[in-house]
Amino acid sequence: SIRRIPAGGEVTWSYGPKSNSALVFSYGFAVDRNPFDAVSIGANVPPGDAAASLRREVIRAVTRRHCSLYQQAQSGAADAVVRFRRGPLTTCELALARALTASPRALAGARATVEKGRALSKANERDALDLLSRMASQRLQGYAGGSAEDDDALLAGGTLSTVRSTVVRCRRDEKRVLGDALSDVAKRIREIR
């Protein structure tokens, strides 16, 4: 404790900035409209990629420089871990997608640019945004239960057990995170044109 607590005094605990899926997995509950919600999706360099080792080096450098400690810890599970959060895309997600989609020649010639989190070209930026859109769309299609609004209706009905309402709340908020990502990608694609 950072201060003296009198006998019978209230003790509070912070679970930290965790997504609902992390809270459910570790503690068995979810926070309604959790501001720390995130959806992590692993991505690998395609087999047979001529620039595979360079691409993995750049991805590791981008992850160290621009990504969260969580993504750095998870990077052993996949070549890259894209972590969608509430709000606009971060430099981390964009730089990882740029590294994954750059041509071998462009990547070799502009490695420092990608590692700094900057776009290589309009074409690479479109390819990176298309990749992020496909990742978010595919994950969103994998969820059961319709839209986030459908999940709101389920929760408002009050007929779900505590466990089911926790799962639906977690799923609903992850759908919203992915929806935010898709909206931001669409906006950025319009800006490129």
RAPE-V192586 format. One record per backbone hydrogen bond with DSSP energy under -0.5 kcal/mol. CO is the residue of the C=O (numbers start at 1). NH is the residue of the N-H. If there is no record, write none. Layout:
[[CO/NH] [CO/NH]]
This chain:
[[4/6] [6/9] [13/15] [16/18] [19/23] [20/24] [21/25] [22/26] [23/27] [23/28] [23/29] [24/28] [31/34] [34/37] [37/86] [39/84] [41/82] [43/80] [46/49] [49/52] [51/55] [52/56] [53/57] [54/58] [55/59] [56/60] [57/61] [58/62] [59/63] [60/64] [61/65] [62/66] [62/67] [63/67] [68/72] [69/73] [70/74] [71/75] [73/76] [74/77] [74/78] [80/43] [80/82] [81/83] [82/41] [82/84] [84/39] [90/94] [91/95] [92/96] [93/97] [94/98] [95/99] [96/100] [97/101] [98/102] [103/107] [104/108] [105/109] [106/110] [108/111] [110/114] [111/115] [112/116] [113/118] [114/117] [121/125] [122/126] [123/127] [124/128] [125/129] [126/130] [127/131] [128/132] [129/133] [130/134] [131/135] [132/136] [133/137] [134/138] [135/139] [136/140] [137/141] [138/142] [139/142] [140/143] [147/151] [148/152] [149/153] [150/154] [151/155] [152/156] [153/157] [154/158] [154/159] [155/158] [161/165] [162/166] [163/167] [164/168] [165/169] [166/170] [167/171] [168/172] [169/173] [170/174] [171/175] [172/176] [173/177] [174/178] [175/179] [176/180] [177/181] [178/182] [179/183] [180/184] [181/185] [182/186] [183/187] [184/188] [185/189] [186/190] [187/191] [188/192] [189/193]]
